[in-house]
Amino acid sequence: MSDNSNPPPVVGALAPLVLELTPAEDLRQRISDPDGNYTPGFPPPFNVRTVDKSLPNAITFAWDYNDQGQAGFKVRTWITGVNNAWQSQGTLGPNERRFTVSEAPFSTSVGIQVSAIDSAWAEYWDVTAPDPQSRVSYGVETQ
């Protein structure tokens, strides 16, 4: 008769592993990869930059990408003091290389994250133009 009151000794132990199953932007299920072991199918966009700050309350970003058959680009934006979180802006076509963030207050930090479908995110930050009403002209005071 065997004694089941004593469990076998533990030879090795694994650290607790937490995986999260969430819907991805392509509506497929994706398991999180906290250790960074997932290798994206496409390289991320590069040379993300500001190309236009001339419109009031808007800023336009652009990026470069070597076409590799990607289906398009995902865009997320962050407007400091407005949403204070990354907001998905949807998916752009495979030939689009610009995105305008509108409704951003004057002198506000705005971030953009761009990803080719199935690639890592590229991130860039800039500040919108200052309010033209706040500009001060300095002159020589005469008596």
Phi, psi and omega in degrees: 000133182268151179262108181271003182282342179249110179292158179295154180293150179275121181272320179211159180225145175260144175293150178302139182241126179245123175243143181241126179259114182227154176288132177275171181296337177272011178069005172277161177276138181228136177267133180298157183227075186297338181269000177073032181273351180283130178256114181300154180284336181229151176289157179286159172300160179223171180054044175291135187203166174273134179241345180202126174233023186278337180277144178292138176059031179212155176213136182248130178251155175222165178209165177250154178200133175275112183308127179225025179083018179295151182280346182155193182231138173265142181231134171232145179230157178225124177245109183300131179085352180252296179248338177047037176195158177289127179246127178291133178252009177093198184242133176261163179291166184293342180257359180277137182227018181220152173210134179254127174266118180251170180063032175260124180302158177304148175054042182245140175287129179233132178245151175227141171239130181235137179220131167293146179308128181067040173226173175287164180275142169251137186234146180208145180232149173206176180243136178294166181297150177289158178296124181300334180288341183268356180286138183245131175265134178252134180225176178268123181279131179252157181252000000 
